[in-house]
């Protein structure tokens, strides 16, 4: 068994760990190991919150911006058509979320925010995004939006938060809800021109994110389209996804892309597996249990049980999808979820929401690379939908993730001894098990994988020395493991060792520093 070089967490910020068989230039995602800060933002466990109704407005969340909106006063277009739209929107953009909000989130273990935007918020840098659309005559209203979107990304980064930029409203409107930008019927899937124009919008978005100076290293990815609702078969959406990914890949081949699953999770997981796209692909599933007749008739405790019982439908589906995506070098996140249950589900117990949230977090932590609560804030009191209220009420934990309680920087010798002991035990267990089954093995691949997994996990865990912020935990393990080696012989052994090394490092860090 090959000895691991004596460089651990102390040198992690200079380069990620490797071995004589590993190629740290990467084979799938070429910049993973040339920009460690960017890689940590993109590949860590994403514990996030949606910043809803900041740029794309929903009246049920905050009706103040709709005070002068034109009828039916439900969408961004209705606001734009009303009186004083420019001043109303700019005042809202400047006050709804501030630097102090970002710090508050980080102090509670949140490390990423999902920011929904509409295509019209880009018109300040490229007016062509409005050409031939419902917003074409409203350039002046939205001209100041893009600078504020950039400011949002910057203040998130100052607090250590990553940002998932989500195209929530596309030309032609991709679903029937007002949060897709207008109160008009959806036409995205009825007119090829809308779909082509949306690719232009995404190219514009990525071009300007790429061009920003200094680089926006805290961008974790771009979500191509929020909750698209194809009117018939899925062919149009899959073809559009493929075209959009190709167009974006030509501009930035390493940018992670998030794809909505349209609540057909396994179906779109198979699609992602088939694409062979060069960057990280992430499937976005939205989980709510408060809308259907079945949801309403199900008691709160049964909703919680159905998410924690490993034999129940949803946990079994999550396990299958997570395994499939991991093997494909992709990942699964929950882009929207909440503490909300329909009144018909509530028993009157103050623990209804708390137990429901706990069940969801248990499910997500086990199978997903990230999750984003919907939504950050809402006037009044609503612990079901408002993250701040959920935290204050105790429905959501006071903190999530790992926080270091003491310094780890002068502990290299102990870390090295722990690695040696953990790798030896794991290697012996691995070889002992497979000795029962004759075959062509390369057990040194397992040992190399364990060492690299441990070292890279520690590089993430120790990337910040701040004790008031959550540490970063390496996720998207299938994708990351593939980036570590060009030698695909007995890759399964390398990958098994890698994942065991990651888990062992996290356990060691938690036991000794948290």
Secondary structure, DSSP 8 states (H G I E B T S, - for coil): -----S--GGGTTT-----TTB-TT-SSSTTTTT-HHHHHHHHB-EEEEE-TTSSS--TTT--GGGTT--TT--SHHHHHHSTTHHHHHHHHHTTSS-HHHHHHHHHTT--EEEEEEEGGGGTTT-GGGGTTSTTGGGHHHHTTHHHHHHHHHHHHHHTT-EEEEEEEE-TT-SSSSGGGS-SS---TTT-HHHHHHHHHHHHHHHHHHHH-SS--TTEEEEES-SS---SS-SHHHHHHHHHHHHHHHHH-TT--EEEE-TT-HHHHHHHHHHH--SS-EEEEEE--BSSSHHHHHS-HHHHHHHHH-TTSHHHHHHHHHHHHHHHTT-EEEEEEE-S-B-GGG--S-THHHHHHHHHHHHHHHHH-SEEEES-S--SS--TTT-HHHHHHHTSS-S--S---SS--TT-HHHHHHHHHHHHHHHHHHHHHHHTTS-----HHHHHHHHHHHHHHHHHHHTS---TTS----B--HHHHHHTTBS--TTHHHHHHHHHHHHHHHHHHHHHHH-
